[in-house]
Amino acid sequence: MLGEPMCPRTRIAADWKTSPWPYFALALGWSWLFWIPVAASGLDTSAGPGVVLCIVGIFGPAVSAILLTCLASDKEAQREYWNRLINIRRIRPGWYVTIMLVAPVYSALAVLMAWIIKGEIPPLDTAVGYVTHPLTIMPFAITRMLYGPLPEEMGWRGYALDRLQRRWSALASSLVLGVIWAIWHMPMFFMRGSLMSDVFPLWSTGFWVAMGPGLLAGSVVMTWVYNNTRRSTLAAVLLHFMMNFTGEFLRLPGEIKNYQFVWLALIAVAVTMIYGPASLTGRSRRPPVGMGPESAQDMPGAQSDNMA
């Protein structure tokens, strides 16, 4: 009858469809299923079975998002999921510029800070190598896109963020997602030959800075861009790519890499103060209860395009 409370079984089913926690469990479970044996066995992740298992694990966020979208969403919601990934028109030109410049700007500021403090410019041998051999840049860029940004953002921002934002503010959702994001990465630091263990040695200062303020600030900036580009997963993919590409293209020394995270954190603080923690769009509207396309129009950033 109308007005009767939802029965427990129906409520559980509804919660399962709109909750982020089943997704997080599945994404971490998938990735760690492949990564923990690699870490425990000491397999080298730069070649052979180790690299295969490492790459398969990276696709945990994407596989989990696609699976749950197919199981928990109707056809229209499924189409919207893919539209947010491939529709370039969701992102206005001003936001494309922002996405392309965020990482180079905080990296340039890090180099400037190093010059002010130490009186010298850090070596840029890796960047010089790519510039002098330009044909290597495209393969490098393709691998950087596939080895993180695309499979991760199909899940973190493409699936989980909306479900977090229907519970909490954009800022709180970003911080929760940042913590999960950091936890997801943890096995990589125990895997021989992995990029994370090479760039941020376990328990080093760089490790704590990257896994703490680094990822949390990055998550806030990602949400800011996502919400202001009408919930574009593509925008998150491109921003994540630019962060990874810039970091690995420059390969700044450890201390200066920490300066990058300091500036990224300052950017996160600035956008929170300017755009507000509720939605990071300058609007106070909170997301509705529903998760279908009919309610997606009222999600933070569904209508917002402040840099158009």
C-alpha angles and dihedrals in degrees: 000000000000113000095025115133118257111267116244094251092051092045091052090049092050092047091049091055096049102031120098094209099080087051093051091048092050095044094049092041093053095047097042091047087069101030103049094058089050092051093044095048096044094234114171109247093203095072146011124007091344094065092045093052091045093053094045089052092052089063092062095102093048097044092047093049094049092046095049092043090055093046101040105032136068122237094269092052090048091053090049091052091057093039091058088055101046107024105102092185093071087075117068119216094255091058093048087057091048092049092050095047106042097082097039090049097052089042092052090049089051091053090047091051090051090051092050094047101037101023094233141085113243118243114271098193095141093052091046089052092055093045093051090047102039095170088070093059097075096052088045091051093048093051091047089054095049095038096069121330101067101041093038099048093046083070112023097049099009095058116001104045097064090051091051093047093055086064105035142017120282091256095049091045090051092052093048090049090047091056092049089046091054093047090050090056096051100096089055090069090061095047116100113239096008118142092238094053091046098047098034109029112211114276092001121133088256090054093054094044093048097044094041121037092003099063094033092053091044090052092052092050090047091054091047091055094040095051093045094050095057093267094305112180087192090061090055091048092051094046092048089048093051091050092051096039094049093046094050095038091057098032091194118196117270099262093048090046086059088055088057090059091047091056092043088054090050090052089051091051091048096051090046092053094044100041099029130244096256096074106345087231102090089258126105098210114126123212119268127244097255122080101197125105090264090065095034090081088069096049116114107282096011089122099016124109105151095168097050 
